[in-house]
Amino acid sequence: MDQEEDPNGGSGGRGDAPEQEVLLNKLINNTIGENICKHLSLADMKVVCLSTKGMYDMVRNSQAFAEKATLLICKETVLLDKFLVETCEYPWKGLDIDVTIPPTVVDLIMDVLPFVTRLYLRLARTDKVEGKDLTRFVTTLLANTKALKFLQLESVFLEQVLHDILSDASVQETLLKLKTLEICTGNKKNDATYYLDYDEGEDQPFPRNFYQLSCIAFKLTSLSLGKMCTVNGTETDHVKFIPAIIGSTSETLLELSVHMCEVWKLESMQVIHCPKLKRLSVTAYGVDGEAVAAFISHQPHLEHLWISMKETFSLKLLTVVQGRGTKLKSLHFTIKTFPHRPISYLVGAAGAAGDQPAAAPPIQWDFLSNSITSLKDFSICRPYSENEVDELGISRHRIEGTGVSFLKALPPSISKLGLRGLGDFWFDVQEDRVLDNDEDKIAILSRFTNLTELSWTRCGDSSLNDHLVHFILGHCTQLRKLELSYAFALTNAAITGEDENGVVVGVSLKNLNGLVHLSIKGCNITPRGILAAVGHPYLRSLEYLGSLALSTDDLKKIVEQNPSLESVAVHVSGLEDPHELKRELKLVNHRIRKLVDLGGEDGDQDSNSDADEPRQWGGSDISGGPPDYDDFFGVDDDYDYDDDYDEDELDYV
């Protein structure tokens, strides 16, 4: 929305109203409707107002804007302009507020609060807030948001004494009407651990606040609890109240996300029955899979299931997943290893002492198509780590099942597919041989005609080659999201469709007319190949990290030939001022809003190992021991398989 500033503060009069209405509709449909403007800061609003007051009025007074946009109030924008909060035909529905700002700000937004349906409460951990001020501020907010349906609290809130807030009758009245409650860990993926920094014997408001929450008779349809534990790894003090919170709203829950691992060990959790539950996300590091299986077995109508585990899957858990039958539409595994069957590491019945262990029969993944016939969305992720082998020389984190095992077992109707960290990709366990003929591989890939998303990452240097990518680009023409990483056999020809002499050798990336998100990392694809192949009318997000950095001129050309591009994550050679580069890119394409330098100090280096640096707080998430592989599960954004296109996870300038 960068436009020449009108010295009169207007947009050129109302005579251009028809043209402005067309522009407004495009803005709402292409920008707000696609969730690009989820959060609109006060600074952004002021720029909009100064550049074209007429356009601001039209946008601000549109129902589509009011439903999608969120008013962001933080320390940097304490002084509110009246026009931002004044009541209009369509008042603000979303409010994102940092409660470390002066409590007097509440007086400025009192007229907005009765209409707010979504409230995000932030609290900077480093800031010291007087307990009475915090209590008064938050109580006022919650007591006056009578229409509130969605509440998100950062975990740090629960380190404050909330008893006076939660026991307030007006606040309880608001909480009883909630449909969604999220206690997040401070990042949008909710996969980082939030560490509570207090010593034994200290006053511990955290468990008391969970107890207070467990006393409220919620009627939620969605509940999300992030990963939280003390610095020494203890979760027990607060997780014992989680079953009561879930149990109180079990009759109405449609979505549940629980990332506090210890809770799955509690018998009171394992017996909870949620008759309407359709979406379940589980993180259970250090937990026996049978405990998770017990809970899942009581949820008869699950349609979407995400399971992330530190330990080996149990056979019972696999059986329970298989038992979901025709109901499952989404199934995502993040796991180090699947179970060894009972004979896996035992000497055969007829063997003598010292004999080699009997071979384990392979898991039959055919149930993915035979039993779960409605499956549309599947991903399997085994995080990568170097030099992780046991005494037999076998990788400790190797998954039972190679890439081809899943490709042959999945139903052809699958539309979203994520394959991550699968070694020996083309070793066919059933045939006991490596598929080294491209025709055999293509015959398997040809089963998938409905793919809209494909993530093929960290599956080995030779899991993909140019010929196979040409087939995918020509066969899966509905792809909107494509992620390829660390397949070093891929060259420029894989995406350009031409060899070094310009001879056509296959299908080009441009065959994917509807491509929205593209990520290529760690392949032998150079900036020259990216420049030649990446030119798509709807491409919004691009990630590229190759052996050679892009020049500034290369990046400008890429931005120019992709008119819808908004988010760019690349390695730019000689980059000194990313802010200045972003300004230059916006002159080429005004839709650019994010620039990430993958080669900078704060960029994602996407190293060979996920476990090469300790977490800031140190220690294992649960055990309290030294940092190990378990602490780096899902740290790298390249390891995550999301079913949306939210690039807000990236740090940007």
DOFI-402468 format. One line per field, with one value per residue (C-alpha): residue in one letter; x, y, z. Coordinates in Angstrom, 1 decimal. Layout:
! DOFI-402468
residu (A_...)
X (X_...)
Y (Y_...)
Z (Z_...)
END
This chain:
! DOFI-402468
residu (M_D_Q_E_E_D_P_N_G_G_S_G_G_R_G_D_A_P_E_Q_E_V_L_L_N_K_L_I_N_N_T_I_G_E_N_I_C_K_H_L_S_L_A_D_M_K_V_V_C_L_S_T_K_G_M_Y_D_M_V_R_N_S_Q_A_F_A_E_K_A_T_L_L_I_C_K_E_T_V_L_L_D_K_F_L_V_E_T_C_E_Y_P_W_K_G_L_D_I_D_V_T_I_P_P_T_V_V_D_L_I_M_D_V_L_P_F_V_T_R_L_Y_L_R_L_A_R_T_D_K_V_E_G_K_D_L_T_R_F_V_T_T_L_L_A_N_T_K_A_L_K_F_L_Q_L_E_S_V_F_L_E_Q_V_L_H_D_I_L_S_D_A_S_V_Q_E_T_L_L_K_L_K_T_L_E_I_C_T_G_N_K_K_N_D_A_T_Y_Y_L_D_Y_D_E_G_E_D_Q_P_F_P_R_N_F_Y_Q_L_S_C_I_A_F_K_L_T_S_L_S_L_G_K_M_C_T_V_N_G_T_E_T_D_H_V_K_F_I_P_A_I_I_G_S_T_S_E_T_L_L_E_L_S_V_H_M_C_E_V_W_K_L_E_S_M_Q_V_I_H_C_P_K_L_K_R_L_S_V_T_A_Y_G_V_D_G_E_A_V_A_A_F_I_S_H_Q_P_H_L_E_H_L_W_I_S_M_K_E_T_F_S_L_K_L_L_T_V_V_Q_G_R_G_T_K_L_K_S_L_H_F_T_I_K_T_F_P_H_R_P_I_S_Y_L_V_G_A_A_G_A_A_G_D_Q_P_A_A_A_P_P_I_Q_W_D_F_L_S_N_S_I_T_S_L_K_D_F_S_I_C_R_P_Y_S_E_N_E_V_D_E_L_G_I_S_R_H_R_I_E_G_T_G_V_S_F_L_K_A_L_P_P_S_I_S_K_L_G_L_R_G_L_G_D_F_W_F_D_V_Q_E_D_R_V_L_D_N_D_E_D_K_I_A_I_L_S_R_F_T_N_L_T_E_L_S_W_T_R_C_G_D_S_S_L_N_D_H_L_V_H_F_I_L_G_H_C_T_Q_L_R_K_L_E_L_S_Y_A_F_A_L_T_N_A_A_I_T_G_E_D_E_N_G_V_V_V_G_V_S_L_K_N_L_N_G_L_V_H_L_S_I_K_G_C_N_I_T_P_R_G_I_L_A_A_V_G_H_P_Y_L_R_S_L_E_Y_L_G_S_L_A_L_S_T_D_D_L_K_K_I_V_E_Q_N_P_S_L_E_S_V_A_V_H_V_S_G_L_E_D_P_H_E_L_K_R_E_L_K_L_V_N_H_R_I_R_K_L_V_D_L_G_G_E_D_G_D_Q_D_S_N_S_D_A_D_E_P_R_Q_W_G_G_S_D_I_S_G_G_P_P_D_Y_D_D_F_F_G_V_D_D_D_Y_D_Y_D_D_D_Y_D_E_D_E_L_D_Y_V)
X (0.0_3.0_1.6_2.7_1.8_-1.1_-0.1_-3.8_-3.9_-6.5_-6.6_-7.6_-11.2_-14.2_-14.6_-12.4_-14.7_-15.4_-11.7_-11.0_-13.7_-12.1_-8.7_-10.3_-11.8_-8.5_-6.8_-9.3_-9.3_-5.6_-4.2_-6.6_-8.4_-5.1_-4.2_-1.2_-2.3_-3.1_-1.5_-1.5_0.7_-0.2_2.8_1.5_-1.9_-0.4_1.5_-1.7_-3.5_-0.9_-0.5_-4.2_-6.8_-9.6_-8.3_-7.8_-11.4_-12.7_-10.5_-11.2_-14.9_-15.1_-16.5_-13.8_-11.1_-12.7_-13.1_-9.5_-7.3_-5.9_-5.1_-1.6_-0.7_2.9_5.5_6.6_3.2_1.8_0.1_-3.0_-4.5_-8.2_-9.0_-7.6_-10.0_-13.0_-16.2_-17.3_-19.8_-17.4_-15.3_-12.1_-12.6_-9.0_-6.7_-3.1_-1.7_1.5_0.4_3.7_2.5_0.9_-2.4_-3.9_-4.0_-7.0_-9.0_-8.3_-9.6_-12.6_-15.0_-13.3_-13.3_-17.0_-16.6_-13.3_-13.7_-9.9_-7.5_-3.8_-2.1_1.7_4.1_7.8_9.6_12.4_10.0_9.1_5.4_3.9_1.5_-1.3_-0.9_-0.9_-3.9_-5.9_-4.9_-5.7_-8.8_-10.1_-9.4_-11.0_-14.0_-14.9_-14.4_-17.9_-17.9_-14.6_-14.3_-10.5_-7.9_-4.1_-1.8_1.9_3.3_5.1_1.7_1.4_4.5_2.5_0.0_-3.3_-5.5_-7.1_-7.8_-9.1_-11.3_-13.0_-16.6_-16.6_-13.5_-15.0_-18.1_-15.9_-13.9_-17.0_-17.9_-14.5_-14.4_-10.6_-7.9_-4.2_-1.3_1.7_5.4_6.2_6.7_4.0_4.8_4.5_7.3_10.0_10.2_9.3_11.5_10.3_13.2_12.6_14.2_12.6_11.1_10.3_6.8_5.5_2.5_2.8_1.1_-1.3_-2.5_-3.0_-5.1_-7.1_-7.8_-8.8_-11.6_-13.2_-16.0_-14.8_-16.9_-14.1_-14.0_-10.2_-7.5_-3.8_-1.1_2.5_5.6_6.5_8.8_11.2_14.9_15.6_13.2_10.3_6.8_4.9_4.0_1.6_0.8_-1.2_-4.0_-4.1_-6.4_-9.0_-8.8_-9.3_-11.9_-14.1_-14.5_-14.2_-17.8_-17.3_-13.7_-13.1_-9.4_-6.7_-3.0_-0.9_2.9_3.6_5.1_4.7_0.9_0.6_2.0_-1.0_-3.7_-6.3_-5.3_-5.3_-9.0_-10.4_-13.1_-13.8_-16.7_-16.4_-12.7_-11.5_-8.0_-5.3_-1.6_0.6_4.2_5.3_9.1_10.2_6.8_5.8_3.8_1.2_0.2_-0.6_-2.3_-4.6_-5.8_-6.2_-8.2_-10.9_-11.4_-13.7_-14.0_-10.4_-9.8_-6.5_-3.6_-0.1_2.2_5.8_7.7_11.2_11.0_10.1_6.6_4.8_3.1_-0.1_0.1_0.5_-2.4_-4.6_-3.7_-4.6_-7.9_-8.9_-10.0_-11.8_-12.0_-8.4_-7.8_-4.4_-1.6_1.7_4.5_7.7_9.6_13.1_12.3_9.3_9.1_11.3_9.0_9.6_12.2_14.2_17.0_16.6_18.6_16.5_14.8_17.1_20.2_23.1_24.5_26.4_24.4_23.5_20.0_17.2_16.0_12.9_10.0_9.2_6.2_3.4_2.5_-0.3_-2.8_-2.3_-4.3_-6.2_-7.6_-7.3_-9.0_-9.8_-6.2_-5.4_-2.5_0.5_4.0_6.8_9.7_12.9_15.2_18.7_21.8_25.3_27.2_24.2_24.9_24.5_26.9_25.8_26.7_23.0_21.7_19.9_17.4_16.7_13.0_11.5_10.4_12.2_10.8_9.6_7.8_5.5_5.2_4.0_1.6_-0.1_-3.4_-3.3_-5.8_-3.2_-2.9_-0.3_2.9_5.9_8.9_11.8_15.0_14.3_17.6_18.0_15.1_14.7_15.4_12.3_12.0_9.4_11.5_14.7_16.5_17.4_15.3_18.0_16.0_14.2_11.3_10.6_10.6_8.4_5.9_5.5_5.4_2.8_0.2_-0.1_-2.1_-3.7_-0.7_-1.0_1.9_5.1_8.0_10.9_13.7_16.8_16.1_19.7_21.8_20.4_16.8_16.0_17.6_16.8_14.8_12.5_11.9_11.0_8.4_7.0_6.7_4.9_2.7_1.8_0.6_-1.6_1.3_1.1_3.8_7.2_10.1_13.3_16.5_19.8_19.4_22.8_22.1_19.8_21.2_19.9_18.3_16.0_14.0_14.9_14.2_17.3_20.9_23.9_23.6_20.0_18.7_15.3_15.7_12.5_9.7_10.5_9.4_7.3_4.9_3.5_1.4_-0.3_2.9_2.6_5.5_9.0_11.9_15.1_18.1_21.3_21.1_23.4_21.1_22.8_21.4_21.5_19.0_16.7_16.7_15.8_13.1_11.4_8.8_5.4_2.3_1.2_4.4_4.3_7.2_10.7_13.5_16.7_20.1_22.6_26.4_26.6_25.0_22.7_23.9_21.8_21.0_20.0_17.6_16.0_15.4_13.8_11.5_10.6_9.6_7.5_4.9_3.1_6.3_6.1_8.6_12.1_14.7_18.0_21.8_22.8_26.5_28.1_25.0_25.7_22.4_19.4_17.0_18.3_18.0_14.5_13.6_15.2_13.2_10.0_10.7_10.9_7.9_5.7_4.4_7.7_7.4_9.9_13.6_15.7_19.4_20.1_23.8_23.7_24.4_20.7_19.9_19.1_22.3_20.5_23.5_24.2_23.1_20.1_22.0_25.1_24.4_22.9_19.7_20.1_18.9_20.8_19.8_17.4_13.8_12.7_15.7_17.8_20.9_23.3_21.9_21.3_19.6_16.2_16.5_16.8_13.7_12.0_14.3_15.1_12.3_13.2_12.1_8.6_5.8_2.9_-0.3_-0.6_1.5_2.3_5.8_5.5_7.6_10.7_12.7_12.7_13.8)
Y (0.0_2.3_5.4_9.0_11.1_13.5_16.9_17.4_14.2_12.8_10.2_12.6_13.0_10.7_11.1_8.0_5.9_3.1_2.6_2.7_0.2_-2.2_-1.6_-2.1_-5.4_-6.6_-5.5_-7.4_-10.5_-10.7_-9.3_-9.6_-12.6_-14.5_-13.7_-11.5_-8.7_-10.8_-8.2_-4.6_-2.3_1.2_2.4_0.6_2.2_5.7_5.2_4.2_7.2_9.7_8.3_8.1_8.9_8.1_4.6_4.1_5.1_2.6_-0.2_0.6_0.7_-2.6_-5.7_-7.9_-5.8_-5.8_-9.6_-10.3_-7.5_-7.3_-4.0_-4.4_-2.3_-2.6_-0.5_1.2_2.5_3.7_6.8_5.9_8.1_8.6_7.5_4.0_3.2_5.3_3.4_2.8_0.6_-2.4_-2.1_-4.0_-7.7_-8.6_-7.0_-7.9_-6.1_-6.0_-5.5_-3.9_-0.7_1.9_0.7_4.1_2.8_0.8_4.0_4.8_1.4_1.0_1.6_-1.1_-3.9_-4.9_-5.8_-7.8_-11.5_-12.3_-11.3_-11.9_-11.0_-10.5_-10.0_-9.5_-11.8_-9.4_-6.6_-6.2_-5.5_-4.6_-7.3_-4.9_-3.0_-6.3_-7.6_-4.4_-4.1_-7.7_-7.8_-4.7_-6.2_-9.5_-8.1_-5.8_-8.2_-9.6_-11.0_-12.7_-16.1_-16.6_-15.9_-16.5_-16.1_-16.3_-18.9_-16.2_-15.0_-18.1_-17.1_-14.1_-14.4_-14.6_-15.7_-12.3_-12.1_-15.6_-15.4_-12.1_-12.8_-10.6_-12.3_-15.8_-14.7_-13.9_-17.1_-19.3_-18.0_-18.8_-21.1_-21.2_-21.0_-21.1_-21.0_-20.6_-20.7_-17.5_-18.7_-19.4_-23.0_-23.6_-26.2_-24.5_-25.3_-22.5_-22.9_-21.7_-20.1_-20.6_-22.7_-25.3_-23.7_-20.5_-19.2_-21.0_-19.3_-21.4_-24.6_-22.5_-20.7_-24.1_-25.2_-22.0_-22.7_-26.3_-24.9_-23.1_-25.0_-24.2_-25.0_-24.8_-26.2_-25.7_-25.9_-25.6_-26.0_-25.4_-27.1_-25.8_-27.1_-25.8_-25.3_-28.5_-30.3_-30.8_-30.7_-32.6_-29.5_-28.1_-30.9_-32.8_-30.1_-30.5_-33.5_-31.6_-28.7_-31.0_-33.1_-30.1_-29.3_-32.7_-32.8_-29.8_-30.1_-30.3_-29.6_-30.4_-29.7_-30.8_-30.4_-30.9_-34.4_-35.5_-35.2_-38.3_-40.4_-39.6_-42.2_-39.5_-38.2_-41.5_-42.2_-38.9_-39.3_-36.4_-37.6_-34.7_-34.4_-34.2_-32.7_-33.9_-32.8_-34.7_-34.1_-36.9_-37.0_-39.5_-41.1_-44.7_-44.8_-47.0_-44.1_-41.9_-44.9_-45.2_-41.6_-41.9_-45.0_-43.1_-40.5_-42.2_-39.4_-38.2_-36.9_-35.1_-36.5_-35.1_-37.2_-36.2_-38.6_-38.9_-42.6_-45.5_-45.8_-48.7_-51.4_-50.6_-47.0_-48.0_-50.4_-47.6_-45.3_-48.0_-48.5_-44.9_-46.4_-44.4_-41.3_-40.1_-37.3_-36.1_-38.1_-36.6_-38.5_-36.9_-39.8_-41.2_-44.8_-47.1_-50.2_-53.3_-56.3_-58.7_-60.8_-57.7_-57.8_-61.3_-64.4_-66.7_-69.6_-72.1_-69.9_-70.3_-67.7_-65.1_-65.6_-62.4_-61.0_-62.3_-59.9_-58.0_-58.4_-55.1_-53.0_-53.4_-49.8_-51.0_-50.0_-46.4_-47.2_-50.3_-49.0_-45.3_-44.8_-41.1_-40.0_-36.8_-35.3_-37.4_-36.5_-38.6_-36.8_-38.3_-35.4_-35.8_-36.2_-37.3_-40.1_-41.6_-45.4_-48.2_-51.0_-52.9_-50.0_-49.3_-45.7_-45.3_-43.0_-44.9_-45.2_-48.6_-47.9_-46.3_-43.6_-46.1_-48.0_-45.0_-44.1_-47.6_-47.7_-44.3_-44.0_-42.3_-39.7_-38.0_-34.3_-33.2_-35.2_-34.6_-36.9_-35.9_-37.6_-41.1_-42.8_-45.6_-43.9_-46.3_-49.5_-51.7_-53.7_-56.0_-56.8_-56.7_-54.6_-51.0_-49.6_-48.1_-47.8_-44.4_-46.2_-48.2_-45.1_-43.2_-46.0_-45.5_-41.7_-41.8_-43.0_-39.5_-37.2_-34.9_-33.5_-29.8_-29.9_-31.8_-31.6_-33.9_-32.9_-34.5_-37.9_-38.4_-37.2_-39.6_-39.8_-37.4_-36.6_-34.3_-36.9_-37.6_-33.9_-33.4_-36.2_-34.6_-31.2_-32.6_-35.1_-33.1_-29.9_-28.8_-28.3_-25.0_-25.8_-27.5_-28.0_-29.8_-30.0_-31.7_-33.8_-33.0_-34.9_-32.0_-29.5_-26.4_-28.7_-30.1_-26.8_-25.2_-28.2_-27.4_-28.6_-26.3_-25.9_-24.8_-28.2_-29.1_-32.2_-32.1_-30.1_-26.7_-25.4_-22.9_-25.7_-25.2_-22.2_-22.1_-22.4_-20.3_-21.5_-22.7_-23.8_-25.2_-25.7_-27.6_-28.8_-28.2_-25.6_-22.2_-18.6_-18.9_-21.8_-20.0_-16.9_-18.9_-21.1_-19.0_-16.8_-17.4_-15.1_-16.4_-17.2_-15.5_-17.2_-18.2_-19.8_-20.6_-21.6_-23.0_-23.3_-19.9_-16.7_-14.5_-11.1_-8.1_-7.7_-11.3_-10.9_-7.8_-9.7_-12.5_-10.1_-8.4_-11.5_-12.8_-10.0_-11.6_-12.3_-11.1_-13.2_-13.9_-16.0_-16.2_-15.8_-12.5_-11.9_-8.9_-7.8_-5.0_-3.3_-5.6_-2.8_-0.7_-3.8_-4.4_-0.7_-1.2_-4.4_-2.7_-0.2_-3.1_-5.0_-3.1_-6.4_-7.4_-7.3_-9.8_-10.4_-13.0_-13.3_-17.1_-16.3_-13.7_-14.1_-14.4_-16.4_-20.0_-21.8_-25.1_-27.0_-30.7_-31.6_-30.5_-31.1_-29.1_-26.3_-26.3_-24.5_-21.2_-22.6_-25.8_-29.2_-31.8_-30.8_-33.4_-35.1_-32.1_-33.7_-32.2_-31.1_-34.1_-35.1_-34.9_-31.2_-30.4_-32.1_-29.8_-26.8_-26.3_-24.7_-26.9_-29.8_-28.6_-29.6_-27.1_-27.3_-23.5_-20.8_-18.7_-17.3_-15.3_-17.9_-16.4_-13.6_-10.6_-7.0)
Z (0.0_-0.6_-2.4_-3.0_0.0_-0.7_0.9_1.7_3.6_1.2_-1.6_-4.4_-3.6_-3.7_-7.5_-7.9_-5.7_-8.2_-8.9_-5.2_-4.5_-7.0_-5.4_-1.9_-3.0_-4.3_-1.0_1.1_-1.0_-1.7_1.5_4.4_3.0_2.6_6.3_5.3_7.6_10.6_12.8_11.9_14.1_15.0_13.0_9.9_10.4_10.7_7.4_5.7_7.1_6.0_2.6_1.8_4.4_2.0_1.4_5.2_5.8_3.3_4.6_8.3_7.7_5.9_7.6_6.0_7.6_11.0_11.0_10.0_11.4_14.9_16.7_18.1_21.1_22.5_24.4_21.2_20.5_23.8_22.5_20.6_18.0_18.4_14.9_15.6_18.4_17.7_17.3_13.8_12.0_12.2_15.4_16.1_16.8_17.5_20.2_20.8_23.8_25.9_29.5_30.4_28.9_31.3_32.6_31.7_28.1_29.0_29.4_25.7_24.4_26.7_23.8_21.8_24.5_24.4_20.7_21.0_20.2_20.1_22.8_22.8_26.1_26.1_29.0_28.4_30.7_31.5_32.6_36.2_36.6_39.9_40.9_41.8_38.5_36.5_38.4_37.8_34.1_33.2_35.3_33.5_30.1_30.8_32.7_29.8_26.9_27.2_23.6_24.0_22.3_21.9_24.5_24.2_27.1_27.0_29.5_31.5_32.7_34.8_36.7_38.0_40.9_39.0_41.9_42.3_38.5_38.1_41.2_40.0_39.2_36.1_34.7_35.4_33.5_30.5_30.8_30.9_27.4_25.9_22.9_22.5_25.2_24.3_26.7_24.4_24.9_23.1_19.6_17.1_16.5_20.2_20.0_22.1_25.8_28.3_31.3_34.7_36.5_40.3_43.0_45.3_48.4_46.6_46.3_43.2_41.6_38.5_39.9_41.9_38.8_37.0_40.0_39.7_36.0_36.9_39.0_36.2_34.3_30.8_27.7_25.2_21.7_21.4_24.0_23.4_26.2_25.2_26.4_29.9_32.7_35.3_34.6_36.5_34.2_36.7_35.3_38.0_40.1_37.5_35.1_37.7_37.2_33.4_33.4_35.5_33.0_30.0_31.8_32.7_29.0_27.5_26.3_24.0_22.9_19.1_19.2_21.8_21.7_24.7_24.7_28.4_28.2_31.8_31.7_29.5_32.4_34.6_34.7_35.1_31.7_30.0_30.8_29.6_26.9_24.5_22.4_19.9_19.6_16.0_16.1_18.5_18.8_21.2_22.3_24.5_24.9_27.5_27.7_27.0_23.8_25.5_27.7_24.7_23.1_26.1_25.6_21.9_22.2_24.1_21.3_18.8_16.2_15.6_12.1_12.5_14.5_15.2_17.4_18.3_20.5_22.0_22.7_20.5_19.3_21.0_19.0_20.9_19.7_16.1_16.5_18.0_15.1_12.7_14.5_13.6_10.3_7.7_10.0_9.8_7.3_8.6_10.2_11.2_12.9_14.3_15.8_16.1_15.7_15.4_17.6_17.3_17.4_20.2_18.3_17.2_19.7_21.1_20.2_18.2_20.0_18.3_18.5_20.7_23.1_21.1_17.9_16.0_16.8_14.7_12.0_12.8_10.5_8.8_9.8_7.4_6.4_4.1_6.7_5.6_2.5_3.5_6.8_6.7_3.3_3.8_4.5_2.6_4.6_5.8_7.0_8.6_10.2_11.6_12.7_11.5_13.6_12.8_14.4_16.2_16.2_18.7_19.5_16.4_14.2_13.5_13.7_17.0_15.4_12.2_11.4_10.7_7.1_4.2_1.9_-0.6_2.2_2.7_-1.0_-1.8_1.2_1.1_-0.7_-4.2_-3.0_-0.7_-1.3_1.3_1.7_3.9_4.0_6.3_7.3_5.8_5.1_2.5_0.8_-2.2_-0.3_-0.8_2.5_1.0_-2.1_-0.1_-2.7_-3.6_-6.5_-8.7_-11.9_-12.4_-14.2_-11.0_-8.9_-11.4_-11.4_-7.6_-7.8_-10.6_-8.1_-6.7_-9.0_-6.4_-4.5_-3.6_-1.1_-1.2_1.3_0.5_2.8_4.3_2.7_1.4_-1.5_-4.1_-3.0_-5.8_-9.2_-12.1_-13.9_-10.9_-10.3_-14.0_-13.6_-10.4_-12.0_-15.0_-13.1_-10.0_-11.6_-8.7_-6.4_-4.4_-1.9_-2.8_-0.4_-1.4_0.7_0.8_-2.4_-3.8_-7.0_-8.1_-10.5_-12.3_-14.9_-12.3_-12.2_-15.5_-17.6_-19.8_-19.7_-19.7_-23.5_-23.4_-24.7_-23.2_-21.1_-19.0_-17.4_-15.9_-12.5_-14.4_-15.1_-11.6_-12.4_-9.0_-6.9_-3.7_-1.5_-2.7_-0.6_-2.0_0.4_0.2_-3.4_-6.3_-7.7_-8.3_-8.4_-12.2_-12.0_-9.6_-11.8_-14.9_-13.2_-10.6_-12.2_-10.9_-10.7_-7.3_-5.5_-2.1_-0.2_-1.4_0.5_-1.2_0.3_-2.1_-2.4_-3.9_-2.5_-4.5_-5.5_-4.8_-8.5_-8.7_-5.8_-7.3_-10.6_-8.7_-6.8_-10.1_-11.9_-9.1_-8.6_-5.6_-3.6_0.0_2.0_0.9_2.8_1.0_1.4_-0.1_-0.8_0.9_2.6_5.1_5.6_5.3_6.1_3.2_0.9_2.0_1.1_-2.3_-2.9_-2.0_-4.8_-7.2_-5.7_-3.1_-1.7_-0.2_3.6_4.9_4.1_5.9_5.3_5.7_5.7_8.4_12.1_12.8_9.7_9.5_8.5_8.2_9.4_8.8_12.3_14.3_17.5_17.2_19.7_23.2_24.1_25.8_29.1_28.9_30.1_28.7_28.5_31.0_32.5_33.5_32.1_29.5_26.1_23.9_20.7_22.3_23.0_19.3_18.1_15.6_16.2_12.5_10.6_7.7_9.8_10.3_8.0_8.3_6.4_6.0_4.4_7.4_6.9_10.1_11.7_10.1_11.8_9.5_9.1)
END
